[in-house]
Amino acid sequence: MSNYVLTCCSTADMPYYYLKNRDIPFVCFHYNMDGTEYPDDLGTTMSFEEFYSRIANGALPTTSQVNVGQFVEFFEPFLKEGLDILHISLSSGLSGSYNSACVARDELLKKYAERKILLVDSLGASSGYGMLVDTAADMRDDSVKIEDVYAWLVENRLNIHHWFFSTDLSHYKRGGRISAASATVGTLLNICPLMNMNNEGKLIPRTKIRGKKSVIKEIVHKMEIHAQNGIEYAGKCFISNSACYDDARMVADLIEEKFTNLKNSVMINSVGTVIGSHTGPGTVALFFFGDKRIN
């Protein structure tokens, strides 16, 4: 039995049942849709199907991160129980939530000086961030000490690759992330942008690929190039998708065909409501352990 609790934010985009079964408490980001604020509670309050359907019909949700007060409220009950805390945060390259957690930690340690609150900036997002949480949970369950888990996470977080593509540019256009002209041309030419996350935890466009079949082939090729031990990769592989499960399944099928030493089958999750507020429907994201990410 460990004397610490492993926690994360909802933006790790892991299923509710997974976090519950693995005893990983999470704190919710929030989003506002059509004038109403909702918690990013892994599809509990609003199903992912309804969320993406409303976006497809023109809704433009906005998001809010976990603030200092919410972190204090989330962390303090564990400290009162005499538990140390290992919290893994959404990338600081995408959100200020890591900084908010740091301020909350400093505030709480004035009151609970005997306790430890170790914070890890995942430099990741969605189920790539979730993959770091998953690994920490495995180590915790193997009775690894909190300090050793923390050190391993910081040393190895950049080994988790994040590759994304989108087949639907309409939300990027509505949200002002690309111009109407670029969206129109991209749609006409069937362009699917391929992106990844750099070593600062920021999402970087890498190339424009014409056609869904081509971008699916290319994202799997990226795994062949970068995965630990290449085609002999024996680790876990996660995929998240925003209302395009069939596309995610095609990627997973190719990976399971090529990487025969995978640990378990590919885990396919939904892009959550906060990350999905920025991507819209049509995004597939692939995550695996590989070489160190660079700019």
C-alpha positions in Angstrom: 0.0 0.0 0.0 1.6 3.3 -1.1 1.6 6.3 1.2 0.9 8.7 -1.6 -1.9 9.4 -4.1 -1.4 9.7 -7.8 -3.6 12.4 -9.4 -4.1 14.1 -12.8 -6.4 16.4 -14.6 -9.4 15.5 -16.8 -7.4 16.5 -19.9 -5.5 13.2 -19.7 -8.4 11.9 -21.8 -8.6 8.5 -20.2 -11.9 6.7 -19.7 -13.8 7.4 -16.4 -13.9 3.7 -15.6 -10.1 3.5 -16.1 -9.2 6.2 -13.6 -11.8 4.9 -11.1 -10.5 1.3 -11.4 -6.9 2.4 -11.1 -7.6 4.7 -8.1 -6.4 7.9 -9.8 -8.5 10.9 -8.7 -8.7 13.7 -11.2 -9.6 17.3 -11.2 -11.8 18.8 -13.9 -11.2 21.5 -16.4 -14.4 23.2 -17.5 -15.9 24.3 -20.8 -18.7 26.7 -21.7 -21.1 25.8 -24.5 -24.1 27.9 -25.6 -23.9 29.9 -22.4 -23.8 27.0 -20.0 -20.6 25.9 -18.1 -19.9 22.2 -17.9 -17.2 20.1 -16.1 -14.8 18.2 -18.4 -15.8 15.0 -16.5 -15.0 12.4 -19.1 -18.3 12.3 -20.8 -20.4 12.0 -17.6 -22.4 15.2 -17.7 -22.5 15.5 -21.5 -21.8 12.5 -23.7 -19.0 12.8 -26.2 -21.6 12.0 -28.9 -23.8 15.0 -27.9 -20.7 17.3 -27.5 -19.3 16.7 -31.0 -22.8 16.8 -32.5 -23.4 20.2 -31.1 -20.0 21.4 -32.4 -20.9 20.0 -35.9 -24.1 22.0 -35.7 -22.1 25.3 -35.1 -21.5 25.5 -31.3 -18.1 27.0 -30.4 -17.2 26.0 -26.8 -14.7 27.9 -24.8 -12.6 26.3 -22.0 -11.2 27.2 -18.6 -8.3 25.6 -16.8 -8.1 24.5 -13.2 -7.3 27.6 -11.1 -5.4 27.8 -7.8 -8.4 27.6 -5.6 -9.7 24.5 -7.3 -6.3 22.8 -6.9 -6.2 23.7 -3.2 -9.7 22.3 -2.8 -8.7 19.1 -4.7 -5.3 18.5 -3.0 -6.2 19.3 0.6 -8.3 16.3 1.5 -5.5 14.0 0.7 -3.1 16.0 2.8 -5.5 15.8 5.7 -5.5 12.0 5.3 -1.7 12.0 5.8 -1.0 11.2 2.1 1.7 12.7 -0.1 0.6 13.7 -3.6 2.1 13.0 -7.0 0.2 15.1 -9.5 0.8 15.0 -13.3 -0.4 18.1 -15.2 -1.4 18.9 -18.8 1.5 20.4 -20.7 2.5 23.9 -19.7 3.0 24.6 -23.4 -0.8 24.4 -23.8 -2.2 25.6 -20.5 -1.4 27.5 -17.3 -2.8 24.7 -15.1 0.7 23.5 -14.2 1.6 26.9 -12.9 -1.7 27.1 -10.9 -0.9 23.7 -9.3 2.6 25.0 -8.3 1.0 28.1 -6.6 -1.5 25.8 -4.8 1.3 23.5 -3.7 3.3 26.4 -2.2 0.2 27.6 -0.4 -0.6 24.2 1.0 2.9 23.4 2.1 2.8 26.3 4.5 0.1 24.5 6.3 1.2 20.9 5.7 5.0 21.2 5.9 5.5 17.6 6.7 3.8 16.4 3.5 5.2 16.1 -0.1 3.4 17.5 -3.2 5.4 16.6 -6.3 4.2 18.1 -9.5 5.1 16.8 -13.0 4.6 18.9 -16.1 3.7 16.1 -18.6 4.6 18.2 -21.6 1.9 16.1 -23.2 -1.9 16.2 -23.9 -4.9 13.9 -24.3 -4.1 10.2 -24.1 -0.4 10.9 -24.5 -0.6 12.7 -21.1 -2.7 9.7 -20.1 0.1 7.4 -21.1 2.4 9.1 -18.6 -0.3 8.8 -15.9 -0.7 5.1 -16.8 3.0 4.4 -16.5 3.1 6.2 -13.1 0.2 4.0 -12.0 2.1 0.9 -12.9 5.1 2.0 -10.9 2.9 3.0 -7.9 1.3 -0.5 -8.0 4.8 -2.0 -8.0 5.5 -0.1 -4.8 8.0 2.3 -6.3 8.6 5.3 -4.0 7.1 8.6 -4.8 10.5 10.3 -5.3 11.6 7.6 -7.7 8.4 7.7 -9.8 8.7 11.5 -10.0 12.3 11.3 -11.1 11.5 8.7 -13.8 8.6 10.7 -15.1 10.6 13.9 -15.5 13.5 12.0 -17.2 11.2 10.0 -19.6 8.2 12.3 -20.4 9.7 13.4 -23.7 9.9 9.8 -24.9 6.1 9.8 -25.3 5.4 10.7 -28.9 2.2 12.6 -29.9 1.2 12.5 -33.6 -2.2 14.0 -34.7 -4.1 14.5 -37.9 -7.4 16.1 -38.8 -9.8 15.3 -41.6 -12.2 18.1 -40.8 -11.0 21.7 -41.1 -14.4 23.4 -40.5 -13.9 23.8 -36.7 -10.4 25.2 -37.2 -12.0 27.8 -39.5 -14.9 28.6 -37.2 -12.5 29.1 -34.3 -10.2 31.3 -36.3 -7.2 28.9 -36.2 -7.0 28.9 -40.0 -8.4 31.3 -42.5 -11.6 30.7 -44.4 -9.5 30.6 -47.7 -7.1 28.0 -46.2 -10.0 25.9 -45.0 -11.7 26.0 -48.4 -8.6 25.1 -50.3 -7.7 22.4 -47.8 -11.2 20.9 -48.0 -11.3 21.0 -51.8 -7.9 19.3 -52.0 -8.7 16.9 -49.3 -5.7 18.1 -47.2 -5.2 16.4 -43.8 -2.7 18.4 -41.6 -0.2 16.1 -39.7 1.0 17.6 -36.4 3.0 16.5 -33.4 4.1 17.8 -30.0 7.6 19.2 -29.6 9.9 19.1 -26.6 8.3 22.2 -25.1 4.9 20.5 -25.1 3.5 22.6 -27.9 1.5 21.3 -30.8 3.4 21.9 -34.1 2.1 21.5 -37.6 4.5 19.3 -39.6 3.2 18.7 -43.0 0.0 18.7 -45.2 -0.9 15.4 -46.6 -3.5 14.9 -49.3 -6.1 12.2 -48.5 -7.1 10.3 -45.5 -5.5 7.0 -46.6 -2.2 8.7 -47.1 -2.2 10.5 -43.7 -3.2 7.3 -42.0 -0.3 5.5 -43.7 2.1 8.3 -42.7 1.1 8.5 -39.1 1.8 4.7 -38.7 5.1 5.3 -40.6 6.1 7.9 -37.9 5.6 5.2 -35.3 7.9 2.8 -37.3 10.6 5.5 -37.4 10.3 6.8 -33.8 9.1 3.9 -31.6 11.4 2.2 -29.2 13.1 -0.7 -31.0 11.2 0.3 -34.2 8.9 -2.4 -35.6 9.8 -4.6 -32.6 8.2 -2.1 -30.2 6.8 -3.9 -27.2 5.2 -1.1 -25.2 1.7 0.2 -25.0 0.0 2.3 -27.8 -2.9 4.6 -27.2 -5.1 6.4 -29.7 -7.7 9.2 -29.0 -10.3 10.4 -31.5 -12.8 13.2 -31.7 -16.0 11.6 -33.2 -14.1 9.6 -35.8 -13.8 6.2 -34.3 -13.6 4.4 -37.7 -10.5 6.4 -38.7 -8.9 5.7 -35.3 -9.7 2.0 -35.8 -8.0 2.0 -39.2 -4.9 3.4 -37.6 -5.1 0.8 -34.8 -5.6 -2.1 -37.2 -2.5 -1.1 -39.2 -0.4 -0.7 -36.0 -1.5 -4.1 -34.6 -0.7 -5.7 -38.0 2.8 -4.1 -38.2 3.8 -4.1 -34.5 3.2 -7.7 -33.5 5.0 -7.4 -30.1 2.7 -4.7 -28.7 1.9 -4.9 -25.0 -1.9 -5.4 -25.2 -4.0 -4.2 -28.1 -4.2 -0.6 -29.0 -6.3 1.4 -26.5 -8.7 3.8 -28.3 -10.1 6.6 -26.3 -12.2 9.7 -27.0 -10.6 13.2 -27.2 -12.3 14.9 -24.2 -14.5 17.9 -24.2 -11.7 20.4 -23.3 -9.2 19.2 -25.8 -12.0 18.6 -28.3 -13.2 22.2 -27.9 -10.0 23.2 -29.7 -9.7 20.4 -32.2 -13.4 19.9 -33.1 -14.5 16.5 -34.7 -12.3 14.6 -37.1 -9.0 14.4 -35.2 -7.0 11.2 -34.6 -4.1 11.2 -32.2 -1.5 8.5 -31.8 0.7 8.0 -28.7 3.6 5.6 -28.0 7.1 5.5 -26.3 9.9 6.3 -28.6 13.1 8.4 -29.0 13.4 11.8 -27.3 11.1 14.4 -28.9 12.8 17.4 -30.4 11.6 20.7 -31.9 
